[in-house]
Amino acid sequence: MISKEILEIVIPITQILILVILIMYVIKTWRISSATQAAAEVFALSLQVMKEARDQEIAPYVVVYFDSVYEEKIIYLVVKNIGKSTAKDVRIQFRPKLIGNSGEDMSELPILKNGVASLSPNHEIRMFVDSTTAFFLERGELPLTYEVKISFYGGLKDTQRVTEQVLDLTADKRFINSAQRGGHDLINEVEKISRNIERISKELSVLNDHLAGGVQLRNAITPASLQTGDDSWQNIVATRLLEFNHLWSSLYGGKREKLLQPFLGKIKNRLSHITDQLLVTTSLSPLDADEELKNQVLDIVARMADLNSIRVYLDDEKTVSAFNTRGNKILSIIEELVGKIKTNTQPS
């Protein structure tokens, strides 16, 4: 039988353990409750975002613009729904007033004054404003810029949607004024263009005569030149690689001032030439050529092409650093490869 002294020790310890466990339980329950509440808030926010996105996707969108049909010399006011659902109770307000051909405020027209009950997707309403000649030339200085407020209902939301636009007829007026000057200037310009075309045609004819005789290429690379003597393909590759070394180390030398035009353009043109020569040389290499060596050359060709594609700006340290880093990497690879080629081509 357990003695009284032992019970007096065990019972308080047990009560303390129960209290600790209870506290831990309360803390865990509170954390779970907080996490559940946070998850519910995130879920509610996600639903709201999805609802907003869905509303934007299917909502109506009404625009107003002037359509100047130059062939007909007529200006139309167009109201169009470019959204994906029907726009309801469409109302339009102009500031300043838009004066039509009758001299009255077009906002007093029933379709604008009372609004449009509904406007289906991709449906438009066209209203005659005036002839281009009368509006721009005969009726004095009418406003060319109008602020338009458009309100309508539709989509998932029941609230009114309001958009504002600015309509500008300045460019249309300039076009009409140019057309009214007559065809004299146009004829003169056409004659100038005709004379220039004739001159260019003559120059192209002369150039064509020169090209007809063929173009002589310097240092032409042929399969025969890659097969024999000192002009073996490995020696040609080494020569081109050393040409890059000279270009990068001596002509450029990492000097920032040489990254300006026209010197930068000359560097890139020369680099492009070396890249093309290496590619041609490798493609015309003998059938028994060292495949590993060919792959190394092609890797250098790819790196040179990548280097040549970098747009370098002196005020952008990242582009300058990338240009120098990749060029220095190519230089180190070339030095190793040239040493290998010299070893391969030395007489045994």
C-alpha positions as CSV (number, residue, x, y, z in Angstrom):
1,M,0.0,0.0,0.0
2,I,1.3,3.4,-1.0
3,S,2.3,5.5,1.9
4,K,0.8,9.0,2.6
5,E,4.2,10.6,2.2
6,I,4.5,9.2,-1.4
7,L,1.0,10.3,-2.3
8,E,1.7,13.8,-1.1
9,I,4.6,14.0,-3.5
10,V,3.0,12.2,-6.5
11,I,-0.3,14.1,-6.5
12,P,1.2,17.6,-6.8
13,I,3.6,16.4,-9.6
14,T,0.7,14.8,-11.4
15,Q,-1.4,18.0,-11.1
16,I,1.6,20.1,-12.4
17,L,2.0,17.7,-15.4
18,I,-1.8,17.9,-16.1
19,L,-1.6,21.7,-16.0
20,V,1.4,21.8,-18.4
21,I,-0.4,19.5,-20.8
22,L,-3.5,21.6,-20.6
23,I,-1.6,24.8,-21.3
24,M,0.1,23.1,-24.3
25,Y,-3.3,21.9,-25.5
26,V,-4.7,25.4,-25.3
27,I,-1.7,26.9,-27.2
28,K,-1.9,24.3,-29.9
29,T,-5.7,24.8,-30.2
30,W,-5.1,28.6,-30.5
31,R,-2.5,28.1,-33.2
32,I,-4.8,25.8,-35.1
33,S,-7.7,28.2,-34.8
34,S,-5.5,31.1,-36.0
35,A,-4.2,29.1,-38.9
36,T,-7.8,28.1,-39.8
37,Q,-8.9,31.8,-39.6
38,A,-5.9,32.9,-41.8
39,A,-6.7,30.2,-44.3
40,A,-10.3,31.3,-44.4
41,E,-9.2,34.9,-45.0
42,V,-6.9,33.8,-47.8
43,F,-9.6,31.7,-49.3
44,A,-12.0,34.6,-49.2
45,L,-9.5,36.9,-50.7
46,S,-8.8,34.4,-53.5
47,L,-12.5,34.2,-54.2
48,Q,-12.7,38.0,-54.4
49,V,-9.7,38.1,-56.8
50,M,-11.2,35.4,-58.9
51,K,-14.5,37.2,-58.9
52,E,-12.8,40.5,-59.9
53,A,-10.9,38.7,-62.7
54,R,-14.0,37.0,-64.0
55,D,-15.9,40.3,-63.9
56,Q,-13.1,42.0,-65.9
57,E,-13.1,39.1,-68.4
58,I,-16.8,39.2,-69.2
59,A,-17.7,42.8,-68.4
60,P,-19.0,45.2,-71.1
61,Y,-16.7,48.0,-72.2
62,V,-18.2,51.0,-74.1
63,V,-16.0,53.3,-76.1
64,V,-16.8,56.4,-78.1
65,Y,-14.7,57.7,-81.0
66,F,-14.9,59.8,-84.2
67,D,-14.7,58.0,-87.5
68,S,-13.6,60.4,-90.3
69,V,-14.4,58.7,-93.6
70,Y,-12.2,60.6,-96.0
71,E,-13.6,59.0,-99.1
72,E,-17.1,60.2,-98.1
73,K,-15.9,63.4,-96.4
74,I,-18.1,62.6,-93.5
75,I,-17.5,62.5,-89.7
76,Y,-19.4,59.9,-87.7
77,L,-19.7,59.6,-83.9
78,V,-19.4,55.9,-83.0
79,V,-20.6,54.3,-79.8
80,K,-19.4,50.7,-79.6
81,N,-19.3,47.9,-77.0
82,I,-16.0,46.1,-77.3
83,G,-16.6,44.0,-74.1
84,K,-18.0,40.5,-73.9
85,S,-21.4,41.1,-72.3
86,T,-24.3,43.5,-72.9
87,A,-24.0,47.1,-71.6
88,K,-27.1,48.5,-70.1
89,D,-28.3,52.1,-69.6
90,V,-25.4,53.6,-71.6
91,R,-25.1,57.4,-71.1
92,I,-22.6,59.8,-72.7
93,Q,-21.6,63.3,-71.7
94,F,-19.4,65.7,-73.7
95,R,-17.3,68.6,-72.5
96,P,-17.4,71.0,-74.4
97,K,-20.6,70.6,-76.3
98,L,-20.4,68.7,-79.6
99,I,-22.2,70.8,-82.2
100,G,-23.6,68.8,-85.2
101,N,-24.3,70.0,-88.7
102,S,-27.7,71.5,-87.6
103,G,-25.9,73.8,-85.2
104,E,-27.4,72.1,-82.2
105,D,-25.8,70.3,-79.3
106,M,-25.7,66.6,-80.2
107,S,-26.2,65.7,-76.6
108,E,-29.8,66.8,-77.1
109,L,-30.3,63.9,-79.5
110,P,-32.7,61.4,-78.0
111,I,-30.1,58.5,-78.3
112,L,-27.6,60.5,-76.2
113,K,-30.0,62.5,-74.0
114,N,-32.1,59.5,-72.9
115,G,-29.2,56.9,-73.1
116,V,-29.0,53.6,-74.8
117,A,-31.1,50.9,-73.1
118,S,-28.7,48.1,-74.1
119,L,-25.7,47.6,-76.4
120,S,-24.7,44.1,-77.3
121,P,-21.1,42.9,-77.5
122,N,-19.4,44.2,-80.7
123,H,-22.4,46.2,-81.6
124,E,-22.0,49.9,-82.5
125,I,-24.2,52.9,-83.1
126,R,-23.1,55.4,-85.7
127,M,-24.3,59.0,-85.7
128,F,-23.7,61.6,-88.5
129,V,-21.9,64.6,-87.1
130,D,-21.0,66.7,-90.2
131,S,-19.1,66.8,-93.4
132,T,-15.3,67.1,-92.9
133,T,-15.2,70.3,-95.1
134,A,-17.9,72.0,-93.1
135,F,-16.7,71.0,-89.7
136,F,-13.0,71.8,-90.2
137,L,-13.1,74.7,-92.7
138,E,-16.5,76.4,-93.1
139,R,-17.9,76.6,-89.5
140,G,-15.2,78.6,-87.9
141,E,-13.0,77.4,-85.0
142,L,-14.9,74.6,-83.5
143,P,-13.3,72.6,-80.6
144,L,-11.2,69.7,-81.8
145,T,-10.7,68.1,-78.4
146,Y,-13.6,66.7,-76.3
147,E,-13.6,65.0,-72.9
148,V,-16.2,62.2,-72.9
149,K,-17.7,60.6,-69.8
150,I,-19.3,57.2,-70.4
151,S,-21.4,55.4,-67.8
152,F,-23.2,52.0,-68.1
153,Y,-24.2,48.9,-66.2
154,G,-23.4,45.2,-66.9
155,G,-21.3,42.2,-66.0
156,L,-21.2,40.5,-62.6
157,K,-21.4,43.7,-60.6
158,D,-24.6,45.7,-60.1
159,T,-22.7,49.0,-59.7
160,Q,-22.4,51.6,-62.4
161,R,-19.2,51.6,-64.4
162,V,-17.7,54.9,-65.4
163,T,-15.0,55.6,-67.9
164,E,-13.5,58.8,-69.3
165,Q,-12.0,59.4,-72.7
166,V,-10.4,62.2,-74.7
167,L,-11.4,62.5,-78.3
168,D,-9.0,64.5,-80.5
169,L,-9.7,65.6,-84.1
170,T,-6.5,67.6,-84.6
171,A,-4.9,65.0,-86.8
172,D,-8.0,64.8,-89.0
173,K,-8.1,68.6,-89.5
174,R,-4.5,68.6,-90.5
175,F,-5.2,65.9,-93.1
176,I,-8.1,67.8,-94.5
177,N,-6.1,71.1,-94.6
178,S,-3.4,69.3,-96.5
179,A,-5.8,67.8,-99.0
180,Q,-7.3,71.3,-99.6
181,R,-4.0,72.8,-100.7
182,G,-4.4,71.1,-104.0
183,G,-2.4,68.6,-105.9
184,H,0.4,70.9,-107.0
185,D,2.8,70.1,-104.1
186,L,1.9,66.4,-104.4
187,I,2.8,66.4,-108.1
188,N,6.1,68.1,-107.3
189,E,6.9,65.5,-104.7
190,V,5.9,62.7,-107.1
191,E,8.2,64.1,-109.7
192,K,11.1,64.2,-107.2
193,I,10.5,60.6,-106.2
194,S,10.4,59.6,-109.8
195,R,13.8,61.3,-110.5
196,N,15.3,59.6,-107.4
197,I,14.0,56.2,-108.5
198,E,15.5,56.7,-111.9
199,R,18.8,57.7,-110.4
200,I,18.8,54.7,-108.1
201,S,17.9,52.4,-111.0
202,K,20.9,53.7,-113.0
203,E,23.3,53.2,-110.0
204,L,21.9,49.7,-109.4
205,S,22.4,48.9,-113.1
206,V,26.1,49.9,-112.8
207,L,26.5,47.8,-109.7
208,N,24.8,44.9,-111.4
209,D,27.3,45.1,-114.3
210,H,30.2,45.0,-111.8
211,L,28.7,42.0,-109.9
212,A,28.1,40.2,-113.2
213,G,31.8,39.7,-113.6
214,G,32.0,38.0,-110.2
215,V,33.5,38.9,-106.8
216,Q,37.0,37.8,-106.0
217,L,37.3,36.6,-102.4
218,R,40.5,37.1,-100.4
219,N,42.0,34.1,-98.5
220,A,39.3,31.8,-100.0
221,I,39.0,28.6,-98.1
222,T,38.5,25.5,-100.2
223,P,38.5,21.7,-99.4
224,A,41.7,21.4,-101.3
225,S,43.5,24.0,-99.2
226,L,42.5,22.2,-96.1
227,Q,44.0,18.9,-97.1
228,T,47.6,19.7,-98.1
229,G,50.8,21.3,-96.9
230,D,51.1,24.0,-94.3
231,D,47.6,25.2,-95.1
232,S,46.1,22.2,-93.2
233,W,42.8,22.9,-91.5
234,Q,44.4,22.9,-88.1
235,N,46.9,25.6,-89.1
236,I,44.2,27.7,-90.5
237,V,42.2,27.3,-87.3
238,A,45.2,28.3,-85.2
239,T,45.8,31.3,-87.4
240,R,42.2,32.5,-86.9
241,L,42.3,31.9,-83.2
242,L,45.5,33.9,-82.9
243,E,43.8,36.6,-84.9
244,F,41.2,36.8,-82.2
245,N,43.9,36.9,-79.5
246,H,45.5,39.9,-81.3
247,L,42.1,41.6,-81.7
248,W,41.1,41.1,-78.1
249,S,44.5,41.7,-76.3
250,S,46.2,44.3,-78.5
251,L,43.5,46.2,-80.5
252,Y,40.9,46.3,-77.7
253,G,42.9,45.5,-74.6
254,G,40.0,46.0,-72.3
255,K,40.0,49.8,-72.8
256,R,36.5,51.2,-72.1
257,E,37.0,54.2,-74.5
258,K,37.2,51.7,-77.3
259,L,33.7,50.5,-76.6
260,L,32.4,53.6,-78.4
261,Q,31.4,53.8,-82.0
262,P,32.9,53.4,-84.6
263,F,35.6,51.3,-82.9
264,L,33.2,49.0,-81.3
265,G,31.5,48.4,-84.7
266,K,34.9,47.5,-86.2
267,I,35.6,45.1,-83.3
268,K,32.3,43.3,-83.9
269,N,32.7,43.2,-87.7
270,R,36.1,41.7,-87.3
271,L,34.9,39.2,-84.7
272,S,32.0,38.2,-87.1
273,H,34.6,37.6,-89.8
274,I,36.7,35.4,-87.6
275,T,33.7,33.5,-86.5
276,D,32.6,32.8,-90.1
277,Q,36.1,31.7,-91.1
278,L,36.3,29.3,-88.2
279,L,32.9,27.9,-89.0
280,V,33.7,27.4,-92.7
281,T,37.1,25.9,-91.9
282,T,35.6,23.4,-89.5
283,S,32.8,22.4,-91.9
284,L,35.4,21.7,-94.7
285,S,37.8,19.8,-92.5
286,P,39.0,16.4,-93.7
287,L,36.9,13.3,-92.9
288,D,39.7,11.9,-90.6
289,A,40.0,15.2,-88.7
290,D,40.1,15.0,-84.9
291,E,36.5,15.1,-83.8
292,E,37.3,16.4,-80.3
293,L,39.3,19.3,-81.8
294,K,36.4,20.1,-84.2
295,N,34.0,20.2,-81.2
296,Q,36.3,22.5,-79.3
297,V,36.5,24.9,-82.3
298,L,32.7,24.8,-82.7
299,D,32.4,25.6,-79.0
300,I,34.6,28.7,-79.5
301,V,32.6,29.7,-82.5
302,A,29.4,29.6,-80.4
303,R,31.1,31.6,-77.7
304,M,32.3,34.2,-80.2
305,A,28.7,34.5,-81.7
306,D,27.4,35.0,-78.2
307,L,30.0,37.6,-77.4
308,N,29.2,39.4,-80.7
309,S,25.5,39.5,-79.8
310,I,26.0,41.5,-76.5
311,R,24.8,45.1,-76.7
312,V,27.4,47.1,-74.9
313,Y,26.5,50.5,-73.2
314,L,29.2,52.4,-71.4
315,D,26.8,53.7,-68.8
316,D,25.7,50.1,-68.0
317,E,28.4,48.3,-66.0
318,K,26.6,44.9,-66.4
319,T,26.9,44.9,-70.2
320,V,30.6,46.1,-70.1
321,S,31.4,43.4,-67.5
322,A,29.6,40.7,-69.5
323,F,31.5,41.6,-72.7
324,N,34.9,41.6,-71.0
325,T,34.2,38.4,-69.0
326,R,33.1,36.4,-72.0
327,G,35.9,37.7,-74.1
328,N,38.5,36.8,-71.5
329,K,37.1,33.3,-71.2
330,I,37.3,32.8,-74.9
331,L,40.9,34.0,-74.8
332,S,41.9,31.5,-72.2
333,I,40.2,28.6,-74.1
334,I,42.0,29.7,-77.3
335,E,45.4,29.7,-75.7
336,E,44.9,26.2,-74.5
337,L,43.6,25.0,-77.8
338,V,46.4,26.7,-79.9
339,G,48.9,24.9,-77.7
340,K,47.2,21.6,-78.4
341,I,47.1,22.3,-82.2
342,K,50.9,23.2,-82.2
343,T,51.6,19.9,-80.4
344,N,49.5,17.9,-83.0
345,T,51.1,19.6,-86.0
346,Q,54.7,19.3,-84.9
347,P,56.7,16.7,-87.0
348,S,57.3,13.5,-85.2
